[in-house]
Amino acid sequence: MNILEVRNLTKKFGKFTALDGVNFEVGSGEVFGFIGPNGAGKSTTIRVLLGILKASEGEVKIFGKDAWKEAVEIHKRLAYVPGDVNLWPNLTGGEVIDLFVKLQEGNNQSRREELIKKFDLDPTKKCRTYSKGNRQKVALIAAFSSDADLYILDEPTSGLDPLMEQVFQECVMEVKNKGKSVLLSSHILSEVEKLCDRVGIIRQGQIIETGSLDELRHLTRTHILVETKQPVSSLNKIQGIHEIEETARGLTFQVDTEELEHVIRHISQFGIIKLESAPPTLEDLFMRHYESKDKVEGKVSGGVH
């Protein structure tokens, strides 16, 4: 069953089209990674989901309800963490957490205490004294203290140190194991890779690829390091091989995953002494997808932010 359904979502600001026919869904108990560079349309999509912006066209349903018309009802079962948290300067962190949890109609005091300890937050300090990372912790503690059915997390770990990122990842897995759904918008690809069941890649307001990580692996290449008894010949003539380099450790190159068996068979005739292969990462997938699109459009890739 889908908790969230986005169908042909289009959002225009004057003549500028920020979102152009976006489609995706998030199933019950699923962590969906929503990835793309800055300016791709991630935050605009999330504002429409939250009922802050009205779609120009298309529909967004959360729990089967219209995201714009029934936003108040939806928010009773939804928790949201933005990438840049602004808090009331004169309230303490603990007071803000309590306020958010009450709005959620939840009151899990032991969960609140457990998370404050896990995230190493001093809840007695006024919010104006908090660093960006601590403000982020307040929002995360409030979100995970509530008994929401859908968690919308927009760059939730910005400002957190690696240890706290680990705590965040544990919290996501806990809510997933309880059958809750998570939409995680992030540009930290290792985070997405660890947590997400499926990902959607958004570029210039359009979803250009969606599916499980395994389904998207066809876009990636496996990295190979090989050392052989005799020099490997004719490697550059084999289909699906890229970026061949001679190094002190041996021969390195990349292989299109679907050609891997054919390539290994060719190399094995030269007497393999050592073979290391590294699986493709989401980062490879992401960069390759953008590069290939830019080449098609005749542009130079400017990298991912």
Backbone as CSV, one residue per row, in Angstrom:
resi,resn,N_x,N_y,N_z,CA_x,CA_y,CA_z,C_x,C_y,C_z
1,MET,0.847,-1.199,0.000,0.000,0.000,0.000,0.884,1.251,0.000
2,ASN,0.517,2.236,-0.816,1.297,3.474,-0.874,0.797,4.488,0.153
3,ILE,1.754,5.007,0.937,1.445,6.048,1.923,1.422,7.408,1.220
4,LEU,2.310,7.547,0.240,2.459,8.816,-0.478,2.434,8.551,-1.978
5,GLU,1.623,9.332,-2.706,1.571,9.196,-4.167,1.663,10.574,-4.808
6,VAL,2.642,10.742,-5.669,2.834,11.990,-6.411,2.602,11.678,-7.878
7,ARG,1.628,12.342,-8.472,1.257,12.061,-9.862,1.321,13.331,-10.705
8,ASN,2.193,13.321,-11.691,2.291,14.416,-12.664,2.377,15.797,-11.999
9,LEU,3.167,15.869,-10.929,3.266,17.118,-10.165,4.053,18.175,-10.939
10,THR,3.389,19.301,-11.188,4.027,20.421,-11.882,3.856,21.672,-11.022
11,LYS,4.938,22.432,-10.878,4.865,23.685,-10.116,5.583,24.773,-10.896
12,LYS,4.846,25.829,-11.196,5.420,26.958,-11.938,5.442,28.198,-11.057
13,PHE,6.527,28.950,-11.182,6.617,30.272,-10.557,6.722,31.266,-11.709
14,GLY,5.608,31.856,-12.090,5.615,32.717,-13.280,5.921,31.870,-14.502
15,LYS,6.936,32.264,-15.239,7.304,31.503,-16.447,8.254,30.352,-16.138
16,PHE,8.808,30.360,-14.928,9.785,29.325,-14.565,9.075,28.060,-14.079
17,THR,9.419,26.921,-14.677,8.852,25.633,-14.254,9.840,24.956,-13.308
18,ALA,9.490,24.944,-12.007,10.375,24.344,-10.990,10.232,22.826,-10.971
19,LEU,8.997,22.346,-11.165,8.732,20.904,-11.209,7.941,20.608,-12.464
20,ASP,8.369,19.574,-13.187,7.787,19.317,-14.501,7.342,17.860,-14.617
21,GLY,6.109,17.584,-14.161,5.549,16.232,-14.295,6.228,15.191,-13.436
22,VAL,6.412,15.498,-12.148,7.104,14.582,-11.224,6.165,13.456,-10.785
23,ASN,6.652,12.224,-10.861,5.895,11.042,-10.432,6.750,10.164,-9.531
24,PHE,6.245,9.813,-8.363,6.857,8.765,-7.542,5.886,8.393,-6.430
25,GLU,6.160,7.290,-5.763,5.334,6.914,-4.610,6.226,6.335,-3.525
26,VAL,5.719,6.375,-2.292,6.428,5.780,-1.156,5.482,4.776,-0.520
27,GLY,5.935,3.528,-0.444,5.095,2.462,0.104,5.137,2.422,1.626
28,SER,4.255,1.664,2.193,4.205,1.475,3.644,5.472,0.752,4.104
29,GLY,6.140,1.283,5.127,7.351,0.655,5.652,8.567,0.799,4.758
30,GLU,8.523,1.767,3.843,9.618,1.940,2.885,10.398,3.220,3.170
31,VAL,11.719,3.153,2.953,12.558,4.361,3.006,12.891,4.720,1.554
32,PHE,12.417,5.880,1.134,12.597,6.319,-0.255,13.600,7.463,-0.291
33,GLY,14.661,7.294,-1.040,15.687,8.338,-1.156,15.369,9.265,-2.310
34,PHE,15.359,10.551,-2.018,15.018,11.562,-3.022,16.271,12.381,-3.250
35,ILE,16.978,12.121,-4.366,18.307,12.710,-4.516,18.422,13.565,-5.773
36,GLY,19.339,14.499,-5.704,19.595,15.408,-6.821,20.403,16.583,-6.309
37,PRO,21.032,17.340,-7.201,21.847,18.475,-6.752,20.967,19.632,-6.279
38,ASN,21.612,20.634,-5.671,20.870,21.816,-5.248,20.194,22.457,-6.446
39,GLY,18.966,22.898,-6.260,18.243,23.555,-7.346,17.521,22.593,-8.274
40,ALA,17.555,21.283,-7.952,16.915,20.294,-8.840,15.403,20.227,-8.640
41,GLY,14.926,20.709,-7.476,13.485,20.688,-7.195,13.090,19.866,-5.979
42,LYS,14.091,19.392,-5.197,13.777,18.560,-4.028,12.935,19.323,-3.003
43,SER,13.422,20.509,-2.608,12.725,21.262,-1.555,11.365,21.780,-2.020
44,THR,11.259,22.141,-3.303,9.959,22.586,-3.830,8.955,21.439,-3.746
45,THR,9.391,20.236,-4.124,8.518,19.055,-4.025,8.057,18.865,-2.591
46,ILE,8.988,18.967,-1.651,8.659,18.741,-0.245,7.684,19.801,0.268
47,ARG,7.835,21.043,-0.176,6.886,22.090,0.241,5.476,21.816,-0.266
48,VAL,5.390,21.225,-1.450,4.065,20.834,-1.969,3.499,19.682,-1.121
49,LEU,4.355,18.711,-0.779,3.906,17.578,0.054,3.381,18.062,1.403
50,LEU,4.031,19.088,1.940,3.663,19.598,3.267,2.450,20.534,3.224
51,GLY,1.974,20.856,2.013,0.827,21.755,1.907,1.197,23.214,2.050
52,ILE,2.497,23.532,1.916,2.948,24.927,2.005,2.780,25.606,0.650
53,LEU,3.054,24.851,-0.419,2.866,25.354,-1.793,1.745,24.566,-2.455
54,LYS,1.004,25.249,-3.307,-0.051,24.575,-4.068,0.496,24.180,-5.442
55,ALA,0.241,22.935,-5.839,0.700,22.458,-7.143,0.002,23.220,-8.260
56,SER,0.736,23.488,-9.345,0.114,24.107,-10.526,-0.721,23.073,-11.270
57,GLU,-0.196,21.843,-11.321,-0.915,20.725,-11.954,-0.549,19.443,-11.216
58,GLY,-1.337,18.396,-11.477,-1.055,17.093,-10.880,-1.673,16.955,-9.502
59,GLU,-1.411,15.803,-8.867,-1.978,15.599,-7.531,-0.969,14.926,-6.604
60,VAL,-1.107,15.267,-5.319,-0.284,14.654,-4.277,-1.222,14.122,-3.213
61,LYS,-1.138,12.819,-2.972,-1.980,12.188,-1.949,-1.083,11.610,-0.857
62,ILE,-1.400,11.933,0.389,-0.702,11.350,1.544,-1.764,10.710,2.422
63,PHE,-1.592,9.451,2.756,-2.615,8.659,3.476,-3.950,8.714,2.717
64,GLY,-3.887,8.830,1.391,-5.103,8.887,0.584,-5.795,10.239,0.584
65,LYS,-5.188,11.228,1.266,-5.807,12.567,1.368,-5.048,13.565,0.492
66,ASP,-5.733,14.600,0.066,-5.132,15.641,-0.772,-4.177,16.509,0.052
67,ALA,-2.907,16.600,-0.395,-1.865,17.286,0.391,-2.164,18.766,0.613
68,TRP,-2.891,19.397,-0.307,-3.195,20.827,-0.168,-4.476,21.047,0.637
69,LYS,-5.545,20.322,0.270,-6.858,20.564,0.897,-6.959,19.986,2.305
70,GLU,-6.241,18.874,2.549,-6.392,18.187,3.843,-5.081,18.178,4.636
71,ALA,-4.307,19.256,4.471,-2.978,19.343,5.110,-3.054,19.195,6.631
72,VAL,-4.066,19.789,7.251,-4.162,19.760,8.731,-4.318,18.322,9.222
73,GLU,-5.189,17.565,8.577,-5.391,16.160,8.951,-4.118,15.346,8.729
74,ILE,-3.476,15.585,7.587,-2.254,14.841,7.233,-1.157,15.078,8.271
75,HIS,-1.016,16.334,8.711,0.088,16.683,9.620,-0.026,16.018,10.991
76,LYS,-1.194,15.524,11.335,-1.343,14.809,12.613,-0.570,13.488,12.595
77,ARG,-0.300,12.981,11.384,0.380,11.682,11.268,1.732,11.806,10.565
78,LEU,2.230,13.029,10.474,3.448,13.276,9.690,4.482,14.020,10.545
79,ALA,5.738,13.665,10.400,6.826,14.392,11.074,7.770,14.925,10.005
80,TYR,8.231,16.157,10.201,9.065,16.817,9.184,10.317,17.400,9.821
81,VAL,11.456,17.173,9.182,12.712,17.794,9.624,13.329,18.526,8.435
82,PRO,13.454,19.863,8.520,14.100,20.610,7.426,15.617,20.553,7.542
83,GLY,16.291,21.020,6.507,17.760,21.011,6.509,18.350,22.175,7.277
84,ASP,17.554,23.205,7.509,18.039,24.351,8.275,16.958,24.727,9.277
85,VAL,17.180,24.321,10.518,16.139,24.447,11.542,16.222,25.810,12.228
86,ASN,15.108,26.532,12.243,15.012,27.781,13.007,14.114,27.539,14.215
87,LEU,14.594,27.916,15.400,13.840,27.663,16.633,13.572,28.978,17.369
88,TRP,12.645,28.931,18.320,12.347,30.119,19.123,13.530,30.384,20.059
89,PRO,14.182,31.538,19.928,15.439,31.762,20.654,15.322,31.727,22.173
90,ASN,14.149,32.112,22.721,14.030,32.194,24.182,13.506,30.923,24.846
91,LEU,13.132,29.946,24.028,12.716,28.666,24.607,13.930,27.746,24.719
92,THR,13.869,26.804,25.656,14.947,25.810,25.751,14.691,24.712,24.719
93,GLY,15.729,23.941,24.434,15.587,22.826,23.497,14.505,21.856,23.946
94,GLY,14.467,21.587,25.248,13.467,20.665,25.813,12.048,21.176,25.620
95,GLU,11.857,22.492,25.807,10.523,23.084,25.633,10.053,22.987,24.181
96,VAL,10.996,23.207,23.264,10.651,23.118,21.836,10.265,21.682,21.465
97,ILE,11.043,20.713,21.970,10.725,19.306,21.696,9.330,18.977,22.206
98,ASP,9.016,19.415,23.447,7.688,19.151,24.032,6.579,19.769,23.191
99,LEU,6.817,20.976,22.711,5.821,21.676,21.895,5.533,20.904,20.602
100,PHE,6.606,20.491,19.937,6.434,19.746,18.686,5.712,18.413,18.912
101,VAL,6.092,17.728,19.984,5.493,16.414,20.262,4.015,16.561,20.594
102,LYS,3.653,17.633,21.318,2.236,17.874,21.643,1.421,18.144,20.386
103,LEU,2.000,18.910,19.463,1.312,19.188,18.192,1.019,17.890,17.453
104,GLN,1.892,16.925,17.671,1.786,15.629,16.998,0.776,14.717,17.689
105,GLU,0.245,15.187,18.805,-0.696,14.410,19.625,-0.035,13.144,20.174
106,GLY,1.258,13.250,20.407,1.966,12.114,21.004,2.536,12.549,22.351
107,ASN,2.841,11.596,23.215,3.413,11.968,24.508,4.271,10.827,25.034
108,ASN,5.304,10.478,24.262,6.160,9.369,24.647,7.390,9.922,25.367
109,GLN,7.234,10.112,26.695,8.274,10.760,27.493,9.565,9.946,27.546
110,SER,9.430,8.617,27.649,10.636,7.782,27.769,11.422,7.799,26.458
111,ARG,10.699,7.825,25.338,11.354,7.894,24.019,12.097,9.225,23.890
112,ARG,11.467,10.288,24.348,12.073,11.628,24.313,13.397,11.622,25.081
113,GLU,13.368,11.070,26.310,14.571,11.046,27.150,15.675,10.197,26.514
114,GLU,15.271,9.068,25.963,16.226,8.159,25.325,16.931,8.851,24.141
115,LEU,16.152,9.599,23.352,16.728,10.275,22.182,17.613,11.454,22.576
116,ILE,17.224,12.178,23.625,18.057,13.299,24.101,19.433,12.765,24.511
117,LYS,19.413,11.607,25.157,20.672,10.977,25.583,21.481,10.510,24.370
118,LYS,20.785,9.839,23.424,21.451,9.315,22.227,22.107,10.418,21.416
119,PHE,21.367,11.529,21.240,21.875,12.630,20.422,22.777,13.586,21.211
120,ASP,22.968,13.282,22.510,23.893,14.055,23.349,23.531,15.549,23.322
121,LEU,22.259,15.839,23.628,21.768,17.223,23.623,21.510,17.686,25.053
122,ASP,21.899,18.919,25.364,21.531,19.524,26.653,20.203,20.260,26.445
123,PRO,19.073,19.706,26.941,17.758,20.295,26.663,17.442,21.524,27.510
124,THR,18.344,21.859,28.456,18.058,22.988,29.357,18.563,24.314,28.799
125,LYS,19.356,24.245,27.735,19.910,25.485,27.166,18.897,26.182,26.276
126,LYS,18.973,27.519,26.248,18.117,28.304,25.361,18.539,28.056,23.897
127,CYS,17.555,28.047,23.004,17.828,27.721,21.588,18.785,28.712,20.930
128,ARG,18.781,29.957,21.426,19.677,30.944,20.792,21.149,30.600,21.005
129,THR,21.444,29.746,21.985,22.846,29.377,22.251,23.278,28.147,21.424
130,TYR,22.333,27.524,20.738,22.645,26.277,20.033,23.384,26.515,18.714
131,SER,24.303,25.610,18.421,24.954,25.580,17.099,23.956,25.012,16.092
132,LYS,24.305,25.072,14.816,23.447,24.489,13.762,23.191,23.004,14.032
133,GLY,24.255,22.292,14.406,24.110,20.857,14.674,23.138,20.580,15.807
134,ASN,23.197,21.391,16.866,22.285,21.192,18.002,20.844,21.548,17.640
135,ARG,20.659,22.571,16.803,19.293,22.903,16.352,18.726,21.735,15.540
136,GLN,19.605,21.117,14.747,19.200,19.957,13.942,18.788,18.804,14.856
137,LYS,19.547,18.624,15.944,19.241,17.553,16.908,17.856,17.748,17.529
138,VAL,17.516,18.995,17.861,16.198,19.289,18.465,15.088,18.817,17.527
139,ALA,15.209,19.161,16.240,14.182,18.780,15.261,14.117,17.257,15.090
140,LEU,15.280,16.608,15.081,15.310,15.148,14.914,14.716,14.440,16.129
141,ILE,15.057,14.916,17.325,14.507,14.313,18.549,12.989,14.465,18.578
142,ALA,12.508,15.666,18.224,11.054,15.909,18.199,10.372,14.985,17.195
143,ALA,10.981,14.844,16.008,10.376,14.007,14.958,10.321,12.544,15.383
144,PHE,11.441,12.030,15.896,11.489,10.609,16.230,10.821,10.284,17.572
145,SER,10.491,11.320,18.362,9.723,11.098,19.602,8.248,10.930,19.283
146,SER,7.821,11.496,18.160,6.402,11.423,17.786,6.116,10.091,17.123
147,ASP,4.875,9.675,17.207,4.492,8.389,16.619,3.894,8.639,15.237
148,ALA,4.706,9.177,14.330,4.223,9.506,12.980,4.176,8.260,12.105
149,ASP,3.405,8.338,11.032,3.357,7.246,10.056,4.236,7.543,8.849
150,LEU,4.528,8.842,8.631,5.402,9.246,7.536,6.374,10.307,8.045
151,TYR,7.658,10.077,7.804,8.701,11.036,8.186,9.258,11.653,6.906
152,ILE,9.139,12.977,6.787,9.702,13.680,5.632,10.953,14.405,6.113
153,LEU,12.103,13.971,5.627,13.389,14.459,6.117,14.145,15.119,4.964
154,ASP,14.314,16.435,5.056,14.928,17.205,3.970,16.344,17.606,4.388
155,GLU,17.352,16.913,3.884,18.761,17.130,4.288,18.870,17.148,5.823
156,PRO,18.376,16.098,6.502,18.237,16.153,7.961,19.543,16.138,8.739
157,THR,20.645,15.671,8.120,21.890,15.542,8.897,22.863,16.689,8.643
158,SER,22.413,17.751,7.951,23.347,18.866,7.700,23.726,19.496,9.044
159,GLY,25.024,19.609,9.272,25.507,20.166,10.538,25.802,19.129,11.609
160,LEU,25.469,17.860,11.356,25.747,16.814,12.356,27.127,16.212,12.119
161,ASP,27.789,15.831,13.216,29.082,15.166,13.050,28.839,13.683,12.716
162,PRO,29.872,12.964,12.250,29.679,11.569,11.805,29.069,10.646,12.858
163,LEU,29.398,10.882,14.128,28.852,10.047,15.203,27.338,10.212,15.297
164,MET,26.891,11.476,15.192,25.458,11.766,15.265,24.723,11.292,14.005
165,GLU,25.433,11.312,12.880,24.843,10.760,11.645,24.522,9.286,11.843
166,GLN,25.413,8.599,12.545,25.208,7.178,12.843,23.946,6.990,13.689
167,VAL,23.763,7.856,14.690,22.574,7.798,15.560,21.312,8.036,14.723
168,PHE,21.402,9.021,13.824,20.272,9.324,12.939,19.899,8.096,12.114
169,GLN,20.910,7.424,11.551,20.650,6.249,10.711,19.970,5.135,11.516
170,GLU,20.388,4.982,12.770,19.751,3.982,13.645,18.271,4.320,13.861
171,CYS,17.988,5.616,14.042,16.601,6.055,14.263,15.734,5.767,13.041
172,VAL,16.281,5.996,11.856,15.530,5.725,10.614,15.220,4.228,10.516
173,MET,16.216,3.395,10.820,15.990,1.947,10.738,14.963,1.479,11.773
174,GLU,14.949,2.126,12.945,13.969,1.771,13.991,12.547,2.044,13.519
175,VAL,12.314,3.240,12.922,10.944,3.557,12.489,10.552,2.678,11.293
176,LYS,11.524,2.376,10.440,11.241,1.476,9.299,10.809,0.097,9.815
177,ASN,11.525,-0.397,10.832,11.204,-1.711,11.395,9.832,-1.744,12.059
178,LYS,9.323,-0.559,12.428,7.961,-0.468,12.999,6.911,-0.328,11.899
179,GLY,7.355,-0.367,10.632,6.400,-0.282,9.524,6.073,1.132,9.090
180,LYS,6.833,2.116,9.595,6.610,3.517,9.200,7.328,3.795,7.871
181,SER,6.936,4.878,7.220,7.535,5.243,5.925,8.394,6.491,6.072
182,VAL,9.446,6.572,5.255,10.379,7.707,5.320,10.678,8.201,3.913
183,LEU,10.552,9.518,3.721,11.047,10.154,2.491,12.300,10.912,2.900
184,LEU,13.447,10.468,2.401,14.726,11.071,2.780,15.320,11.817,1.586
185,SER,15.322,13.134,1.684,15.954,13.953,0.654,17.370,14.252,1.115
186,SER,18.347,13.898,0.281,19.730,14.030,0.739,20.665,14.139,-0.451
187,HIS,21.813,14.797,-0.230,22.870,14.716,-1.249,24.059,13.938,-0.694
188,ILE,23.905,13.393,0.551,24.942,12.520,1.109,24.632,11.107,0.614
189,LEU,25.310,10.713,-0.451,24.918,9.495,-1.135,25.177,8.233,-0.320
190,SER,26.207,8.276,0.527,26.488,7.096,1.360,25.332,6.855,2.339
191,GLU,24.729,7.947,2.813,23.584,7.865,3.733,22.390,7.216,3.020
192,VAL,22.132,7.682,1.798,21.031,7.148,0.999,21.264,5.661,0.719
193,GLU,22.513,5.333,0.393,22.847,3.952,0.043,22.614,3.008,1.225
194,LYS,22.947,3.481,2.432,22.786,2.640,3.627,21.316,2.439,3.985
195,LEU,20.506,3.476,3.784,19.167,3.481,4.371,18.023,3.154,3.425
196,CYS,18.174,3.484,2.144,16.992,3.521,1.272,16.716,2.211,0.541
197,ASP,15.425,1.878,0.464,14.987,0.713,-0.308,14.952,1.064,-1.791
198,ARG,14.468,2.272,-2.079,14.414,2.738,-3.465,14.868,4.184,-3.505
199,VAL,15.296,4.627,-4.683,15.677,6.036,-4.832,15.030,6.616,-6.080
200,GLY,14.799,7.919,-6.037,14.369,8.665,-7.211,15.390,9.771,-7.432
201,ILE,15.880,9.892,-8.664,16.855,10.946,-8.977,16.118,12.069,-9.688
202,ILE,16.179,13.284,-9.129,15.517,14.430,-9.742,16.570,15.356,-10.343
203,ARG,16.270,15.851,-11.528,17.193,16.741,-12.235,16.369,17.781,-12.978
204,GLN,16.668,19.039,-12.718,15.971,20.147,-13.383,14.461,19.960,-13.375
205,GLY,13.940,19.582,-12.178,12.492,19.490,-11.995,11.832,18.247,-12.554
206,GLN,12.651,17.271,-13.010,12.080,16.034,-13.552,12.722,14.821,-12.890
207,ILE,11.907,13.810,-12.611,12.461,12.540,-12.123,13.053,11.816,-13.339
208,ILE,14.362,11.577,-13.299,15.000,10.982,-14.482,15.243,9.486,-14.307
209,GLU,15.150,9.006,-13.084,15.352,7.566,-12.856,14.780,7.236,-11.492
210,THR,14.109,6.106,-11.387,13.613,5.677,-10.084,13.638,4.153,-10.011
211,GLY,13.890,3.627,-8.822,13.920,2.170,-8.662,14.762,1.781,-7.463
212,SER,14.883,0.473,-7.220,15.740,0.011,-6.128,17.191,0.197,-6.553
213,LEU,18.096,0.186,-5.589,19.511,0.362,-5.928,19.980,-0.735,-6.876
214,ASP,19.500,-1.961,-6.655,19.886,-3.067,-7.546,19.405,-2.805,-8.972
215,GLU,18.186,-2.283,-9.084,17.638,-1.999,-10.425,18.434,-0.901,-11.130
216,LEU,18.984,0.023,-10.342,19.716,1.140,-10.936,21.193,0.825,-11.164
217,ARG,21.646,-0.331,-10.716,23.059,-0.688,-10.882,23.448,-0.802,-12.357
218,HIS,22.455,-1.001,-13.229,22.785,-1.122,-14.652,23.431,0.151,-15.185
219,LEU,23.275,1.235,-14.435,23.864,2.503,-14.883,25.298,2.664,-14.404
220,THR,25.763,1.711,-13.608,27.056,1.910,-12.954,28.098,0.934,-13.471
221,ARG,29.319,1.202,-13.061,30.430,0.342,-13.471,31.124,-0.234,-12.239
222,THR,31.607,-1.451,-12.372,32.384,-2.093,-11.320,33.856,-1.725,-11.504
223,HIS,34.530,-1.408,-10.394,35.961,-1.066,-10.442,36.780,-2.335,-10.249
224,ILE,37.736,-2.567,-11.127,38.559,-3.789,-11.087,40.038,-3.416,-10.947
225,LEU,40.719,-4.150,-10.064,42.185,-4.079,-9.991,42.677,-5.509,-10.214
226,VAL,43.564,-5.705,-11.203,44.014,-7.062,-11.517,45.524,-7.089,-11.727
227,GLU,46.139,-8.192,-11.253,47.563,-8.421,-11.493,47.661,-9.790,-12.171
228,THR,48.383,-9.855,-13.282,48.458,-11.112,-14.044,49.911,-11.528,-14.293
229,LYS,50.099,-12.817,-14.587,51.451,-13.344,-14.861,52.003,-12.742,-16.158
230,GLN,51.153,-12.648,-17.163,51.568,-12.048,-18.447,50.763,-10.767,-18.682
231,PRO,51.340,-9.826,-19.439,50.601,-8.590,-19.711,49.281,-8.881,-20.436
232,VAL,48.242,-8.193,-20.021,46.917,-8.378,-20.649,46.893,-7.603,-21.959
233,SER,46.564,-8.287,-23.038,46.519,-7.606,-24.345,45.071,-7.408,-24.803
234,SER,44.902,-6.467,-25.699,43.618,-6.197,-26.376,42.480,-5.799,-25.432
235,LEU,42.843,-5.320,-24.242,41.795,-4.964,-23.270,40.940,-3.803,-23.776
236,ASN,41.616,-2.845,-24.442,40.886,-1.652,-24.903,39.926,-1.960,-26.058
237,LYS,40.025,-3.173,-26.602,39.128,-3.542,-27.721,37.860,-4.222,-27.213
238,ILE,37.840,-4.542,-25.918,36.689,-5.267,-25.371,35.584,-4.283,-25.000
239,GLN,34.372,-4.638,-25.340,33.214,-3.778,-25.079,32.969,-3.642,-23.573
240,GLY,32.613,-2.429,-23.151,32.203,-2.209,-21.757,33.338,-1.902,-20.796
241,ILE,34.586,-1.697,-21.335,35.717,-1.377,-20.450,36.059,0.102,-20.595
242,HIS,36.335,0.744,-19.443,36.600,2.189,-19.445,37.779,2.507,-18.523
243,GLU,38.435,3.598,-18.815,39.463,4.190,-17.929,40.519,3.179,-17.483
244,ILE,41.218,2.586,-18.459,42.289,1.616,-18.166,43.531,2.381,-17.704
245,GLU,44.125,1.925,-16.582,45.347,2.575,-16.081,46.319,1.529,-15.558
246,GLU,47.612,1.730,-15.842,48.677,0.892,-15.265,49.097,1.553,-13.956
247,THR,49.056,0.822,-12.851,49.520,1.380,-11.574,50.568,0.444,-10.981
248,ALA,51.181,0.898,-9.891,52.201,0.070,-9.218,51.572,-1.209,-8.672
249,ARG,50.287,-1.138,-8.357,49.603,-2.304,-7.774,49.071,-3.254,-8.840
250,GLY,49.021,-2.814,-10.092,48.482,-3.651,-11.164,47.672,-2.815,-12.140
251,LEU,46.844,-3.481,-12.878,46.033,-2.829,-13.910,44.666,-2.463,-13.314
252,THR,44.253,-1.212,-13.456,42.926,-0.834,-12.959,42.062,-0.367,-14.133
253,PHE,40.781,-0.673,-14.031,39.834,-0.204,-15.047,38.408,-0.332,-14.499
254,GLN,37.471,0.214,-15.249,36.055,0.093,-14.884,35.341,-0.733,-15.945
255,VAL,34.349,-1.501,-15.482,33.602,-2.379,-16.400,32.111,-2.125,-16.242
256,ASP,31.415,-2.005,-17.360,29.948,-1.990,-17.301,29.522,-3.320,-16.705
257,THR,28.690,-3.264,-15.677,28.384,-4.468,-14.890,27.896,-5.621,-15.757
258,GLU,27.114,-5.321,-16.781,26.557,-6.402,-17.612,27.629,-7.110,-18.456
259,GLU,28.827,-6.497,-18.573,29.914,-7.099,-19.379,30.950,-7.822,-18.500
260,LEU,30.714,-7.842,-17.206,31.729,-8.312,-16.249,32.192,-9.751,-16.524
261,GLU,31.266,-10.656,-16.742,31.616,-12.074,-16.947,32.529,-12.227,-18.179
262,HIS,32.183,-11.563,-19.250,32.935,-11.610,-20.504,34.374,-11.100,-20.292
263,VAL,34.510,-10.007,-19.521,35.817,-9.385,-19.269,36.695,-10.294,-18.412
264,ILE,36.123,-10.859,-17.359,36.885,-11.755,-16.462,37.399,-12.968,-17.249
265,ARG,36.555,-13.486,-18.135,36.954,-14.641,-18.946,38.169,-14.291,-19.812
266,HIS,38.179,-13.078,-20.368,39.293,-12.643,-21.225,40.583,-12.518,-20.391
267,ILE,40.473,-11.923,-19.200,41.659,-11.679,-18.359,42.243,-12.987,-17.838
268,SER,41.380,-13.949,-17.541,41.850,-15.181,-16.888,42.866,-15.953,-17.743
269,GLN,42.853,-15.758,-19.048,43.819,-16.476,-19.904,45.247,-15.950,-19.754
270,PHE,45.413,-14.802,-19.060,46.763,-14.247,-18.855,47.321,-14.609,-17.472
271,GLY,46.594,-15.496,-16.740,47.070,-15.984,-15.442,46.879,-14.974,-14.328
272,ILE,45.722,-14.985,-13.704,45.414,-14.000,-12.649,46.170,-14.336,-11.370
273,ILE,46.932,-13.355,-10.865,47.617,-13.499,-9.572,46.738,-12.878,-8.479
274,LYS,46.177,-11.722,-8.811,45.351,-11.007,-7.827,44.208,-10.314,-8.566
275,LEU,43.018,-10.372,-7.962,41.869,-9.682,-8.564,41.029,-9.050,-7.462
276,GLU,40.848,-7.752,-7.532,39.975,-7.059,-6.571,38.874,-6.372,-7.356
277,SER,37.648,-6.497,-6.866,36.565,-5.768,-7.524,35.776,-5.011,-6.472
278,ALA,35.454,-3.769,-6.773,34.662,-2.945,-5.862,33.311,-2.684,-6.524
279,PRO,32.221,-2.961,-5.784,30.901,-2.774,-6.390,30.640,-1.293,-6.670
280,PRO,29.795,-0.997,-7.625,29.492,0.397,-7.934,28.747,1.065,-6.791
281,THR,29.057,2.306,-6.538,28.371,3.047,-5.474,27.292,3.929,-6.090
282,LEU,26.431,4.413,-5.222,25.378,5.328,-5.672,25.995,6.595,-6.250
283,GLU,27.144,6.980,-5.710,27.838,8.177,-6.208,28.245,8.000,-7.671
284,ASP,28.768,6.794,-7.983,29.129,6.502,-9.384,27.896,6.637,-10.279
285,LEU,26.829,6.019,-9.793,25.579,6.026,-10.554,25.115,7.458,-10.822
286,PHE,25.165,8.233,-9.764,24.676,9.609,-9.801,25.495,10.438,-10.779
287,MET,26.824,10.360,-10.628,27.706,11.174,-11.467,27.621,10.724,-12.931
288,ARG,27.579,9.416,-13.132,27.545,8.919,-14.508,26.248,9.332,-15.194
289,HIS,25.163,9.281,-14.427,23.864,9.652,-14.983,23.870,11.124,-15.408
290,TYR,24.435,11.957,-14.547,24.477,13.385,-14.864,25.401,13.669,-16.040
291,GLU,26.556,12.979,-16.052,27.511,13.186,-17.146,26.902,12.792,-18.490
292,SER,26.236,11.620,-18.508,25.672,11.158,-19.777,24.572,12.087,-20.242
293,LYS,23.791,12.609,-19.306,22.715,13.545,-19.685,23.325,14.833,-20.239
294,ASP,24.387,15.306,-19.562,25.011,16.556,-20.001,25.647,16.410,-21.382
295,LYS,26.230,15.230,-21.637,26.828,15.011,-22.964,25.754,15.044,-24.049
296,VAL,24.627,14.424,-23.727,23.514,14.409,-24.684,23.055,15.835,-24.978
297,GLU,23.041,16.648,-23.892,22.561,18.024,-24.057,23.669,18.976,-24.530
298,GLY,24.889,18.421,-24.687,26.008,19.246,-25.169,26.530,20.204,-24.128
299,LYS,26.380,19.817,-22.848,26.881,20.692,-21.770,28.027,20.001,-21.068
300,VAL,28.763,20.793,-20.309,29.827,20.226,-19.489,29.269,20.058,-18.095
301,SER,29.460,18.867,-17.508,28.917,18.625,-16.174,29.600,19.513,-15.153
302,GLY,28.783,20.153,-14.343,29.351,21.070,-13.333,29.494,20.435,-11.983
303,GLY,29.299,19.128,-11.878,29.443,18.445,-10.588,28.162,18.512,-9.785
304,VAL,28.183,17.849,-8.638,27.013,17.756,-7.783,27.300,18.475,-6.483
305,HIS,26.325,19.229,-6.006,26.519,19.966,-4.741,25.687,19.317,-3.661
